[in-house]
Structure formats: C-alpha cells, structure tokens
Amino acid sequence: MSSSWIRRVALCIGLAVVASSTQLPARAEKSIEISLKDRYLKLLDSGVVVARYPVAIGAPESPTPAGSYEITRMEDAPVYHKKGKVIAPGPKNPVGVRYMAYFQLGSGEYAIHGTAWPNWVNLRAAVSLGCIRMLNKDVITLFNQVDVGTPVVVTSK
C-alpha cells in the first residue's frame, strides 16, 4: 500500500469521527392530538402524552374538521378582526391571548387559540366557528412548547 492511500483513508476516518462527534442530539418531536369526541387536546413529546387540556370545538353548524395538519402561523398577541370590528390583544379578545393557525380553507382559517369565554372550555362545548378554544392559561403553556410546523391531528373519535 502506498503512503498516500493510507493518509487518505486515515483522513476519511478522522473526518468521520469528527463528523459523528459534532452531530446534535436528536430533538424530541412535539405533536398535538385533538379528540372532537372527548373534547380534549393532548400535547405529545416523542409520542408520550405530556399534557392534556379541555377544549371547546366547532358548533354543529360550523364543525371543526378532522384531519392531519400542522401549525402554520403563531401570534402571541392576536388582534381580532371580523366584519370591520377590531379588538386589541388581551383577555377580552374573542381569540384570547395566543393564536396558532393550522388550516386554511378559502378565506377562513382554523386555529387553536384562547378565549374570552372560559365557561365554554370548562363545559367542553361545541360552540365555536370551527376553531379549537382553550383556556388562556392553557393556551399560553401550549404556545410556549410548540413551533410552526408542529403536527396537529384532529380526530372525530
């Protein structure tokens, strides 16, 4: 064997060792599951349920669609706009204090968000225009643990 060939092999092995030692550890995979039947949202970390929150869902005339989605946009101080009405961020805002969009349908958008009416969530009612409503304290906790791209699975069971 030539000395140049041995040097090349040693260099390749050395690069492989350096590359493997500089890899970042695997990041835990967060995901959200929402049961329309049970009206609970679960936060999962690498497939393990780490939190469970009560939710209000879409009313029968404006149901929450089941399916697989992902968070597309997050707002930490949402402004509410509807039919010329504008409500500033805060606890009296109809979408509460955090907003996480996950599905666009025409000009409408489905989101996980807080609410100005916590009783609806406490009752786990079917009253929204299709969005998932959470208690403001719960939606803040969830918001701080997920990112754009987090999978959202909505099931009818």
N, C-alpha and C positions, 0 to 999 in steps of 0.2 A: 504494500500500500504506500502511496505517495504521501509525503508530509502535508501537501496542500489539501488532499482529500480528507485526511484526519482533522486538520484545522477546520475545514468546512463542516464536518459532522459535529465537532466539538462546539463550533459556533452555533449551529442549529439547535443542539441540545441545550446549550446555555440560554438561547433565546426562548426556547420552550419553557425552561424553568423560570425565567424572569416573567414571561407572559402569564404562566399559571399562578405565580405568586402575587401578581398585581391585579388579578381579577377581583371585582367587587363581590361581596357575598350576595346570594340570591335575596331579592326583596320579597317580602310577604305579599301575597296577592289579595287585595281587598275586593270584595264584591257585595252587592246589595240584592236581597231577595225580598219581594213583597207578595204576601198572600192576600188576594182580594177576598177570599172566603173568610179567613181568620182576622183580617184587617190588622196585621202586624207587619212591620218592616224589620228584617234581620240584617245586621252587618256581619259579614263573614271575613275572616282573615285566614287565608290558605285553606278554605273550606270549613273552618271551625267557627261556629256562631260565637261572636264576642259581645254582641249587644242585641237587644230586642226592644222595639218601640211600638206603641199603639199608633194607628193612623186612621184618618178619615179618607174615604175614597170617593170616586165619582158617583153622582146620583144616577138612578136608573135611566133618566133621560139624557145623561151625559156621562156614560160609564168610562171608567179607567180601562184602557186597552191592555190586554195581556200580551206578553211578548218579551223578546230579549233586546235590550237596548244598552246604551252606555251614557254616562254623564257627558254632555256636550258643552255646557256653559255653567259657570258658578258665579253668583253675586253675593257678596257679604253685606250689602246694604241695598236691597232691591227697592226700586221705585215702582209703584203700581200705576199702570196706565190702562184705562178702559173707557171707551166711548167719550173721550175728551176729559175724563176725570183723572187727576194726578194726585197720588197720595205719597208723601215723603216716606223715607225709610223709618222704621220703628215698630214697636209692638202693636200699634193700631192699624198698621198696614195689612190689607187682606192677605198678602202673601208672607206676612211675618217678617222675621229678621234675617233669614237666609233663603237662597233660591238656587236650586240645582236642576237645570233643564236636562231632559233625557230623550225627548222625542218630539219631532216637528211634524205636523200634519197640516198641510196647506198653510194658512196664516196663523194657525193655532199651535200652541206649544204646551206639552205636558211636562210637569216638573214635580220635584219633591221640594216642599217649602214649608215654612212655618204658617201660623195663622193668628188672626186677631180674635178667633173664637175657639178657645181651648176646649170648651164643652163638647164640640163636635168630635174632637180627637178622643177625649175621655170616654165618650159614648161609642167610639169607633163607628161613626155614622157614615152613610153613603149620601153625601150632600154637596160635594164639590162639582166643578165643571170638568172633572176628569183627572185633576191633579191629585197628588198624594200630599195630604196635610199632616204636619207633625206639630207637637208642642214646641214652642220656640226654644226652650232649654234643650230639648232633644235634637232639634234640627241644627243647633249650634254645635253640639257634640259630634253629630254625624258629619257635618260640613268640615270640621277640623281633621277628620280622619280619612277623607276621600279626595280624589283629584279628578280633573277632566279625564275621561277615558275609563273610569271605574265602571265595570259591568253592572247593569241593573236588569234583573229578571223579575217580571210581574207575572204571577200565576193566578189562574182562576180557582185553583184548589187550595 
